[in-house]
Amino acid sequence: MKKIAIFILIGIGILSTISYSYLSYINKQRNAKKENLKFEIYQEQEISGSEVASLMNKAIDSNQQNEIEKDENGNYIDNGKNSLNIEIQFIDDEVTYPIEKIYAKGMNTFLTYYRNIKFACKQVQYHSKTNQIKYMLLEQVTQ
């Protein structure tokens, strides 16, 4: 009788562990989708400079909340799970700038020059571990 009770308890323990792991995995996937939705809405469409400024604020906010470290240039470092790097390519000088550099120069300056200019998301990359967006490339479409 004791052996049966022990066997049942071990079975319940194993089943509980498997259930917990599965539910944890599902929860991580939901969180990744929820986080990605904030940024994926900008894919497949042209957006104004005002919306790009909003996107930059969201990305910087997300990196600060996730306590992503910065390198010596002030750019966020890819941590392999929830960091987000966005670069913007301007047609004026065909140079790609990380949003941290633009943010440091001032959002008001960016908005003064690019508020009504159109941009398009040309590239998106995801973290392999978490499926969260890790990189976006925005290109200026109009002048």
C-alpha positions as CSV (number, residue, x, y, z in Angstrom):
1,M,0.0,0.0,0.0
2,K,2.8,2.4,0.9
3,K,4.5,1.7,-2.5
4,I,1.4,2.5,-4.4
5,A,1.0,5.8,-2.5
6,I,4.7,6.7,-3.1
7,F,4.3,5.8,-6.8
8,I,1.2,8.0,-7.1
9,L,2.9,11.0,-5.3
10,I,5.9,10.7,-7.7
11,G,3.5,10.6,-10.7
12,I,1.7,13.7,-9.4
13,G,5.1,15.4,-8.9
14,I,6.3,14.6,-12.4
15,L,2.9,15.7,-13.9
16,S,3.0,18.9,-12.0
17,T,6.5,19.7,-13.1
18,I,5.7,19.1,-16.8
19,S,2.5,21.2,-16.5
20,Y,4.4,24.0,-14.9
21,S,7.1,24.0,-17.6
22,Y,4.5,24.0,-20.4
23,L,2.5,26.8,-18.9
24,S,5.6,28.8,-18.3
25,Y,6.6,28.3,-22.0
26,I,3.1,29.4,-23.1
27,N,3.3,32.5,-20.9
28,K,6.7,33.5,-22.4
29,Q,5.3,33.1,-25.9
30,R,2.3,35.3,-25.1
31,N,4.6,38.0,-23.5
32,A,6.8,37.9,-26.6
33,K,3.8,38.4,-28.9
34,K,2.5,41.2,-26.7
35,E,5.8,43.0,-26.8
36,N,6.3,42.4,-30.5
37,L,2.8,43.9,-31.3
38,K,4.1,47.3,-30.1
39,F,6.7,47.3,-32.9
40,E,5.2,45.0,-35.6
41,I,2.4,47.4,-36.4
42,Y,5.1,49.6,-38.1
43,Q,5.9,46.8,-40.6
44,E,4.5,46.7,-44.1
45,Q,3.5,50.4,-44.1
46,E,5.0,53.9,-44.5
47,I,5.1,55.9,-41.3
48,S,5.7,59.6,-40.6
49,G,8.7,61.0,-38.7
50,S,6.3,61.6,-35.8
51,E,5.5,57.9,-35.6
52,V,9.2,57.1,-35.9
53,A,9.8,59.4,-32.9
54,S,7.1,57.5,-31.0
55,L,8.7,54.2,-32.0
56,M,12.1,55.4,-30.8
57,N,10.6,56.3,-27.4
58,K,9.0,52.9,-27.1
59,A,12.2,51.1,-27.9
60,I,14.3,53.2,-25.5
61,D,11.7,52.7,-22.8
62,S,11.6,49.0,-23.4
63,N,15.4,48.8,-23.2
64,Q,15.5,50.8,-20.0
65,Q,12.8,48.7,-18.4
66,N,14.7,45.5,-19.3
67,E,17.9,47.1,-17.9
68,I,19.8,46.6,-21.2
69,E,23.4,47.7,-20.9
70,K,25.0,50.2,-23.2
71,D,28.4,50.1,-24.9
72,E,31.1,52.8,-24.8
73,N,29.3,54.7,-27.6
74,G,26.0,54.8,-25.7
75,N,24.3,52.1,-27.9
76,Y,22.3,49.3,-26.4
77,I,24.0,45.9,-26.4
78,D,22.2,42.8,-27.7
79,N,21.6,40.6,-24.7
80,G,20.2,37.7,-26.7
81,K,16.7,37.8,-25.2
82,N,14.9,41.1,-24.8
83,S,17.1,43.9,-26.1
84,L,15.9,46.0,-29.0
85,N,18.1,47.9,-31.5
86,I,16.7,50.2,-34.1
87,E,18.6,51.9,-36.9
88,I,17.4,54.6,-39.2
89,Q,18.8,55.1,-42.7
90,F,18.5,58.6,-44.2
91,I,18.6,59.2,-47.9
92,D,20.2,62.6,-47.4
93,D,23.6,61.1,-46.7
94,E,22.9,57.3,-47.0
95,V,24.2,56.7,-43.5
96,T,22.5,54.5,-40.9
97,Y,22.2,55.9,-37.4
98,P,21.2,54.0,-34.2
99,I,18.3,55.6,-32.5
100,E,20.4,56.2,-29.4
101,K,22.5,58.7,-31.3
102,I,19.4,60.5,-32.7
103,Y,17.8,60.5,-29.2
104,A,20.9,62.0,-27.7
105,K,20.9,64.9,-30.2
106,G,17.3,65.6,-29.2
107,M,13.9,64.4,-30.3
108,N,12.8,68.0,-31.0
109,T,15.5,68.4,-33.5
110,F,14.5,65.1,-35.2
111,L,10.9,66.2,-35.3
112,T,11.7,69.6,-36.7
113,Y,13.4,68.1,-39.7
114,Y,11.6,64.8,-40.2
115,R,8.1,65.2,-38.7
116,N,6.3,64.8,-42.1
117,I,8.9,62.7,-43.9
118,K,7.9,59.1,-44.6
119,F,9.9,56.1,-43.4
120,A,9.4,52.4,-44.0
121,C,10.5,49.4,-42.0
122,K,12.8,47.4,-44.3
123,Q,14.2,44.7,-42.0
124,V,13.2,43.0,-38.7
125,Q,15.2,40.4,-36.8
126,Y,14.1,38.3,-33.8
127,H,15.9,36.8,-30.9
128,S,16.2,33.1,-31.3
129,K,15.6,32.3,-27.7
130,T,12.5,34.4,-27.0
131,N,11.2,35.3,-30.5
132,Q,11.1,39.0,-29.4
133,I,12.1,41.6,-31.9
134,K,15.8,42.4,-31.6
135,Y,16.5,44.7,-34.6
136,M,14.6,47.0,-36.9
137,L,15.9,49.0,-39.8
138,L,13.9,52.0,-40.9
139,E,14.7,53.7,-44.2
140,Q,13.7,57.2,-45.2
141,V,11.3,57.0,-48.2
142,T,10.6,60.6,-49.1
143,Q,12.4,63.9,-48.6
